[in-house]
Amino acid sequence: MKKFLILFWLSLSYGVLAQTTQLELSGIPFEPEISAPDTAITLAVKNQSGAVILKRKFSGKEKIKIDESGVYEIFSNGKFVTRIRVIPAWFSLLPPLLAILLALIFRQVLVALLSGIYLGAFFIYDYNFIAAFFRIADTIIVEMLTDKDHILIILFTVMIGGVVGVISANGGTIGMAEVIVKKARTARSGMIASWLM
């Protein structure tokens, strides 16, 4: 039990450490988070083995691009500034694809969305299953529920669902289906009627 608790604590702390690095996608230009002075500095990007892969003058607003995934360190005038973790750009497509696929298969939207969020958190927190799970609960969902725009989208979605529920309970959908079916007399109009429903 003691070993389990130690491993559990280490995995959580590792997830917190992994979050402090800047996460970027390979092959996509980004602005490094460097507080550059008014004068130009020499920016150097080194890979894990210490080899310099990029070195140039930097005034603070240029974008840089790293084509290979991995962990990189950024140096400003020879001093360490920050660490960047670069993941393959196609990883950004996997969470929404997983959510869509699961929603189509299981017809459970919330389970599908949470699975997509979990996969995204798994990528963000350095491929750590445990840290991703706990960061969904204590960071991602809390930040989402405190953001005004997210709350407005959730309220709009709930209100649309409520309107559809009221229309359905009052027989509106059955009435619309009956009207459309009456107009379907030929094979072509039958296909159009099924499309409208």
Disulfide bonds with the S-S distance in Angstrom:
none
